[in-house]
Amino acid sequence: MHPAVTNPFNAPLLRSAAAVTLAAAAIAGPATARVADRGPAPARGPEAAALAQARTPDDWSWGPDRVGGWASDRILVKLLPGARIERAADGTWRVVGPDGHRLADAERALVAAGARQITSAGTVVPADHERAHALGLDRWVEVSLPAGSDAPRIAARWMDVGAAAWQIAEPVGIGGIAADAPLPNDPLFGEQYALRNIGQVIGGVAGESGADIRALAAWHLSVGSPETIVAVLDSGVDAHAAFADRMVPGWNVPAGNANTGNQCIDHGTHVAGTIAAAGDDGQGVAGVAWRARIMPVTVLQGCSGTTAWLADGIVWATDRGARVLNASLQYSVENQYLRDAIAYAMSRGAVVVAAAGNTGTAGLAVPARWPETVAVASIDWLDVPSGSSAVGAGLDVAAPGVGILSTAGLTGHSTKSGTSMAAPFVSGTIALMHAVAPSIAPRDLVPYLVQSCEDIHSPGFDDRTGHGRIDAGAAVRLVRALRGTADLSGDGTVDGIDLGMVLSGWGACGVACSADLNDDGIVNGIDLGVVLGNWGVTGGE
């Protein structure tokens, strides 16, 4: 008999390579699989119809073993504390509840579904076992089924008969890149209207001057810090010259190795460039946070992947110091395993920034629809919401996402559109905010990001742009005030370190002028007076 799976993170991983290839979908409700039973019954098909043959990211539709749908050959189960599932050497199943009694109905349900094997759901062991245990991450298991099974209906059935043994039964979602077709390339900063819009002509149409994220205003105070690690949860990131020297080791979740190079049309590389391409270096483009470090975490196989892989990537990145996590991805069905992983990241102070999805009016994609993430809509150079950007009450903010120029390959550049391209502007802005206020967890910076947005669509909150277009300049200044303007080092006390920063920055200053406390472009006696006037003050002003 195989050992009972009561603590999956300590159990051996029995998943085969073929099983990983087929890993898949999720439910449409966080605590029950019943709502996943929608639409016509999915057609059954051979194993060849699995993830390896999933369609392109633009082919977004509900169904088995396809992008936008779910995997037919597995179900995720979150056991109740103390419950366990065992399989004897003769193949019979034993489901034991927390009280130690066998649950015959649950056992019959496993047999009726043709359940084959049980393994731990996670491929990554969280470093903080106590937090993971409190969230129940160590109670998730994966039950393999015959390929072509109707996983949503089976999960719904299991919720009815297995409530005494498991908390949740759900399929796993298959999603992919949230990006539209690329536009013509142009490597000049003057074409990066998202950072500085002076009415440039984009696609033959003159832009709206000022319809940008006010990067120049933010850069006057900060261009980021190497202490801030931004995880790019994507299809891989090439070591582009614009940020290669600031990449930290990453992980390829589907492959189980450290090969994190690009696998899908430079998508992840483009995202990483928007976040952290070096600026003011006379080459290519500028990112938002020039000094932030990039952690590439591959959660797709080619251009598609599963919610379980994204969940594992979030845990892996969080455990290794990433506190800003960019997910320019879209899935169509919810998955509590993924939501638990996001909760784990939040519990450690991290924030997950998610593309709203390129679903138009069909509603926000997963995970952007959840309040635990920062959901980002796409707007163009006229401050107009893009037609493909998802609409919904769960939106938080908007950022430019049409005709965005960024990095590609090892030295090149390309232009892309989609909410995938909007999300990294938000991740980069949070990285700038964290550089100015390092004592504040990125998770706790989000309210100030939202507060500093510029309303651009319907007055107040709306379901096309959320709270408005992000304003990096205003956001950085807001958290500087929260931190305490004179506390330049962000260590909570105005002291000799801050005095030294004023003296070392003395004189005219244009970029990364943290000591220019009155924003007049010069570090002088006025700024010195602010520091001395607040000497010994602790906390924000």
Buried (B, 14 or more C-beta within 10 A) or exposed (E): EBEBBBBBBEBEEBBEEEBBBBBBBBBBBBBBBBBBBEEEEBEEBEBEBBBBEBBBBBEBEBBBBBBBBBBBBBBBBBBBEEBBBBBEEEEEBBBBBEEEEEBEBBBEBBEEBEBBBBBBBBBBBBEBBEBBBEBBBBBBBBBBBEBBBBBBBBBBBBBEBBBBBBBBBBBBBBBBBBBBEBBEEBBEEEBBBBBBBEBBEBEEEEBBEEBBBBBBBBBBBBBBBEBBBBBBBBBBBBBBBBBBEBBBEBBBBBBBEEEBBBBBBBBBBBBBBBBBBBBEEEEBBBBBBBBBBBBBBBBBBBBBBBBBBBBBBBBBBBBBBBBBBBBBBBBBBBBBBBBBBBBBBBBBBBBBBBBBBBBEEEBBBBBBBBEBBBBBBBBBBBBBBBEBBBBBEBBBBBBBBBBBBBBBBBEBBBBBBBBBBBBBBBBBBBBBBBBBBBBBBBBBBBEBBBEBBBEBBEEEBBBBBBBBBBBBBBBBBBBBEBBBBBBBBBBBBBBEEBBBBBEEBBEEBEEBBBBBBEBEEBBBEEBBBBBBEBEEBEEBB
